[in-house]
Amino acid sequence: TVDRYSSAGKLAYVHLRNVQGKVPHYHEMFVDDGDTDMLEVIRILYKNGFDGVLIPDHTPLIECAAPWHAGMAHALGWMRAAIMMAERS
């Protein structure tokens, strides 16, 4: 689990990826929407002093002129807000 590995200092690189469903019938979701409570993941990482790399993974596209960039902007903005919430808790 995230708690076990992060409290033991065993995580250096975390991809935040959220899905809905189970293999082989799952769908990629935005980091703030899916089966995993990503806000809780961020809280656990912060509580355990995680200081490694945290990046979005498999971010869905947003329909616009720059679909990949818009999806990444959404994910990075959400991640920054989640980290700020964890810091203030």
N, CA, C and O of each residue as an XYZ file, in Angstrom:
356
protein
N       0.833     -1.196      0.000
C       0.000      0.000      0.000
C       0.872      1.253      0.000
O       2.062      1.202      0.309
N       0.261      2.358     -0.348
C       0.983      3.632     -0.358
C       1.514      3.955      1.031
O       2.656      4.393      1.173
N       0.701      3.744      2.050
C       1.118      4.056      3.416
C       2.317      3.210      3.828
O       3.294      3.735      4.361
N       2.250      1.938      3.591
C       3.334      1.038      4.002
C       4.646      1.404      3.312
O       5.679      1.535      3.968
N       4.606      1.566      2.000
C       5.849      1.839      1.278
C       6.377      3.252      1.509
O       7.587      3.451      1.615
N       5.479      4.234      1.587
C       5.974      5.601      1.804
C       6.483      5.790      3.226
O       7.451      6.521      3.434
N       5.858      5.151      4.208
C       6.350      5.283      5.590
C       7.691      4.590      5.774
O       8.458      4.949      6.667
N       7.978      3.604      4.937
C       9.267      2.908      4.998
C      10.325      3.592      4.132
O      11.466      3.133      4.074
N       9.958      4.685      3.458
C      10.907      5.390      2.599
C      11.253      4.624      1.338
O      12.335      4.808      0.780
N      10.353      3.769      0.879
C      10.611      2.905     -0.276
C      10.124      3.489     -1.597
O      10.286      2.860     -2.643
N       9.535      4.674     -1.569
C       9.042      5.296     -2.797
C       9.924      6.477     -3.174
O      10.221      7.339     -2.347
N      10.335      6.498     -4.429
C      11.125      7.619     -4.921
C      10.424      8.323     -6.079
O      10.723      9.478     -6.383
N       9.493      7.626     -6.722
C       8.886      8.108     -7.957
C       7.444      7.607     -7.992
O       7.214      6.398     -8.010
N       6.483      8.509     -8.002
C       5.075      8.113     -7.981
C       4.360      8.685     -9.202
O       4.376      9.893     -9.434
N       3.736      7.803     -9.975
C       2.861      8.199    -11.074
C       1.447      8.234    -10.525
O       0.958      7.218    -10.032
N       0.781      9.368    -10.598
C      -0.621      9.437    -10.194
C      -1.481      9.129    -11.408
O      -1.493      9.871    -12.391
N      -2.192      8.032    -11.319
C      -3.045      7.572    -12.411
C      -4.333      7.053    -11.805
O      -4.303      6.275    -10.852
N      -5.451      7.470    -12.342
C      -6.727      7.000    -11.827
C      -7.509      6.329    -12.944
O      -7.495      6.779    -14.090
N      -8.182      5.261    -12.598
C      -8.997      4.513    -13.551
C     -10.354      4.235    -12.933
O     -10.554      4.377    -11.726
N     -11.274      3.836    -13.786
C     -12.575      3.366    -13.340
C     -12.739      1.961    -13.889
O     -12.588      1.738    -15.091
N     -13.049      1.009    -13.012
C     -13.190     -0.377    -13.428
C     -11.947     -1.181    -13.098
O     -11.008     -0.681    -12.478
N     -11.958     -2.419    -13.518
C     -10.856     -3.351    -13.253
C     -10.362     -3.946    -14.567
O     -11.105     -4.008    -15.547
N      -9.113     -4.381    -14.582
C      -8.525     -5.033    -15.754
C      -9.356     -6.275    -16.072
O      -9.682     -7.018    -15.146
N      -9.707     -6.534    -17.298
C      -9.350     -5.816    -18.522
C     -10.375     -4.758    -18.933
O     -10.246     -4.164    -20.003
N     -11.387     -4.514    -18.102
C     -12.464     -3.579    -18.459
C     -12.370     -2.315    -17.610
O     -13.151     -2.122    -16.678
N     -11.421     -1.469    -17.938
C     -11.243     -0.228    -17.187
C     -11.091      0.937    -18.154
O     -10.834      0.746    -19.342
N     -11.252      2.141    -17.629
C     -11.118      3.364    -18.425
C     -10.212      4.330    -17.688
O     -10.327      4.499    -16.474
N      -9.306      4.967    -18.429
C      -8.460      6.010    -17.862
C      -9.347      7.190    -17.469
O     -10.254      7.567    -18.210
N      -9.080      7.763    -16.308
C      -9.866      8.883    -15.806
C      -8.920     10.033    -15.447
O      -7.708      9.843    -15.357
N      -9.479     11.212    -15.247
C      -8.663     12.295    -14.718
C      -8.268     11.946    -13.292
O      -8.949     11.169    -12.623
N      -7.180     12.514    -12.837
C      -6.615     12.163    -11.532
C      -7.617     12.367    -10.397
O      -7.550     11.668     -9.386
N      -8.537     13.305    -10.547
C      -9.517     13.586     -9.493
C     -10.831     12.833     -9.673
O     -11.798     13.101     -8.961
N     -10.877     11.909    -10.604
C     -12.112     11.191    -10.905
C     -11.762      9.742    -11.205
O     -11.028      9.472    -12.156
N     -12.263      8.823    -10.430
C     -11.965      7.414    -10.645
C     -12.178      6.633     -9.369
O     -12.756      7.143     -8.409
N     -11.716      5.408     -9.356
C     -11.964      4.512     -8.228
C     -11.050      4.762     -7.029
O     -11.380      4.357     -5.914
N      -9.922      5.413     -7.235
C      -8.973      5.657     -6.147
C      -9.154      7.067     -5.591
O      -9.295      8.026     -6.349
N      -9.148      7.186     -4.278
C      -9.231      8.490     -3.612
C      -7.838      9.118     -3.636
O      -7.045      8.929     -2.714
N      -7.556      9.859     -4.694
C      -6.221     10.426     -4.866
C      -5.900     11.499     -3.834
O      -4.731     11.695     -3.501
N      -6.895     12.189     -3.326
C      -6.632     13.160     -2.266
C      -6.088     12.436     -1.036
O      -5.186     12.940     -0.369
N      -6.626     11.273     -0.739
C      -6.117     10.479      0.382
C      -4.695      9.992      0.099
O      -3.871      9.947      1.012
N      -4.400      9.632     -1.131
C      -3.036      9.228     -1.499
C      -2.067     10.375     -1.236
O      -1.001     10.165     -0.657
N      -2.430     11.587     -1.656
C      -1.575     12.757     -1.424
C      -1.393     12.993      0.071
O      -0.282     13.268      0.524
N      -2.465     12.889      0.833
C      -2.372     13.077      2.293
C      -1.415     12.061      2.921
O      -0.608     12.416      3.780
N      -1.503     10.815      2.498
C      -0.622      9.766      3.037
C       0.829     10.059      2.681
O       1.711      9.962      3.535
N       1.080     10.415      1.427
C       2.450     10.726      1.018
C       3.005     11.884      1.841
O       4.146     11.827      2.301
N       2.207     12.928      2.029
C       2.657     14.086      2.806
C       2.920     13.698      4.256
O       3.954     14.058      4.819
N       1.996     12.971      4.857
C       2.125     12.539      6.260
C       3.420     11.754      6.473
O       4.062     11.874      7.517
N       3.796     10.955      5.482
C       4.975     10.103      5.606
C       6.255     10.762      5.102
O       7.293     10.107      5.010
N       6.191     12.047      4.775
C       7.394     12.778      4.393
C       7.935     12.446      3.017
O       9.135     12.585      2.776
N       7.077     12.012      2.112
C       7.523     11.704      0.748
C       8.167     12.934      0.135
O       7.590     14.021      0.158
N       9.366     12.763     -0.414
C      10.055     13.893     -1.044
C      10.597     13.526     -2.418
O      11.570     14.115     -2.890
N       9.967     12.558     -3.050
C      10.393     12.122     -4.376
C       9.633     12.831     -5.481
O       9.044     13.891     -5.271
N       9.656     12.235     -6.649
C       9.009     12.779     -7.840
C       7.549     12.333     -7.869
O       7.245     11.162     -7.642
N       6.662     13.266     -8.147
C       5.235     13.002     -8.249
C       4.758     13.566     -9.578
O       4.785     14.779     -9.784
N       4.320     12.690    -10.484
C       3.900     13.153    -11.809
C       2.571     12.517    -12.215
O       2.249     11.417    -11.766
N       1.798     13.205    -13.063
C       0.584     12.589    -13.595
C       0.950     11.526    -14.626
O       1.976     11.626    -15.299
N       0.108     10.517    -14.741
C       0.358      9.408    -15.664
C      -0.926      9.100    -16.424
O      -1.998      9.029    -15.824
N      -0.830      8.921    -17.714
C      -1.973      8.571    -18.570
C      -3.135      9.545    -18.383
O      -4.266      9.128    -18.135
N      -2.858     10.814    -18.502
C      -3.889     11.839    -18.347
C      -4.774     11.882    -19.586
O      -4.260     11.995    -20.699
N      -6.102     11.795    -19.419
C      -6.988     11.892    -20.583
C      -6.846     13.241    -21.285
O      -6.408     14.228    -20.695
N      -7.223     13.252    -22.541
C      -7.163     14.473    -23.335
C      -8.422     15.304    -23.118
O      -9.489     14.776    -22.806
N      -8.275     16.612    -23.288
C      -9.411     17.533    -23.242
C      -9.615     18.048    -24.659
O      -8.653     18.443    -25.318
N     -10.846     18.049    -25.131
C     -11.116     18.499    -26.493
C     -10.908     20.001    -26.616
O     -11.706     20.799    -26.122
N      -9.825     20.367    -27.281
C      -9.484     21.773    -27.524
C      -8.331     21.793    -28.520
O      -7.996     20.754    -29.089
N      -7.725     22.941    -28.738
C      -6.623     23.061    -29.694
C      -5.363     22.325    -29.236
O      -4.545     21.930    -30.067
N      -5.201     22.140    -27.943
C      -4.010     21.461    -27.397
C      -4.465     20.409    -26.376
O      -4.297     20.614    -25.174
N      -5.040     19.284    -26.837
C      -5.677     18.323    -25.941
C      -4.756     17.721    -24.883
O      -5.156     17.595    -23.725
N      -3.535     17.349    -25.252
C      -2.605     16.754    -24.283
C      -2.190     17.786    -23.244
O      -2.185     17.506    -22.045
N      -1.842     18.978    -23.710
C      -1.405     20.031    -22.795
C      -2.516     20.430    -21.825
O      -2.253     20.659    -20.644
N      -3.739     20.513    -22.307
C      -4.863     20.874    -21.438
C      -5.104     19.799    -20.380
O      -5.361     20.120    -19.220
N      -5.024     18.524    -20.771
C      -5.176     17.432    -19.808
C      -4.093     17.470    -18.747
O      -4.366     17.274    -17.563
N      -2.868     17.722    -19.170
C      -1.754     17.815    -18.217
C      -1.914     19.032    -17.306
O      -1.630     18.947    -16.112
N      -2.360     20.150    -17.851
C      -2.566     21.349    -17.029
C      -3.607     21.074    -15.949
O      -3.443     21.485    -14.800
N      -4.674     20.381    -16.323
C      -5.698     20.020    -15.337
C      -5.087     19.152    -14.238
O      -5.272     19.427    -13.053
N      -4.363     18.110    -14.629
C      -3.769     17.185    -13.652
C      -2.769     17.893    -12.743
O      -2.796     17.699    -11.528
N      -1.899     18.699    -13.311
C      -0.887     19.388    -12.505
C      -1.514     20.409    -11.561
O      -1.073     20.552    -10.421
N      -2.533     21.115    -12.027
C      -3.224     22.066    -11.157
C      -3.909     21.363     -9.998
O      -3.848     21.827     -8.859
N      -4.567     20.237    -10.289
C      -5.225     19.477     -9.227
C      -4.196     18.949     -8.236
O      -4.407     19.013     -7.025
N      -3.087     18.431     -8.745
C      -2.044     17.896     -7.859
C      -1.493     18.986     -6.948
O      -1.304     18.754     -5.754
N      -1.236     20.160     -7.487
C      -0.709     21.259     -6.673
C      -1.711     21.659     -5.597
O      -1.329     21.892     -4.450
N      -2.985     21.740     -5.956
C      -4.012     22.083     -4.970
C      -4.107     21.008     -3.890
O      -4.266     21.335     -2.714
N      -4.013     19.737     -4.268
C      -4.073     18.641     -3.293
C      -2.887     18.691     -2.341
O      -3.040     18.450     -1.143
N      -1.716     18.998     -2.861
C      -0.523     19.116     -2.011
C      -0.699     20.282     -1.037
O      -0.368     20.163      0.142
N      -1.217     21.403     -1.526
C      -1.447     22.555     -0.649
C      -2.450     22.212      0.454
O      -2.281     22.643      1.595
N      -3.486     21.447      0.128
C      -4.452     21.025      1.149
C      -3.782     20.139      2.192
O      -4.024     20.292      3.389
N      -2.943     19.216      1.740
C      -2.249     18.321      2.676
C      -1.332     19.117      3.598
O      -1.239     18.824      4.789
N      -0.659     20.117      3.051
C       0.245     20.941      3.859
C      -0.508     21.727      4.933
O       0.035     21.982      6.008
N      -1.732     22.104      4.654
C      -2.517     22.926      5.588
C      -3.323     22.101      6.583
O      -3.878     22.650      7.535
N      -3.394     20.801      6.374
C      -4.184     19.935      7.275
C      -3.463     19.673      8.575
O      -3.984     18.968      9.440
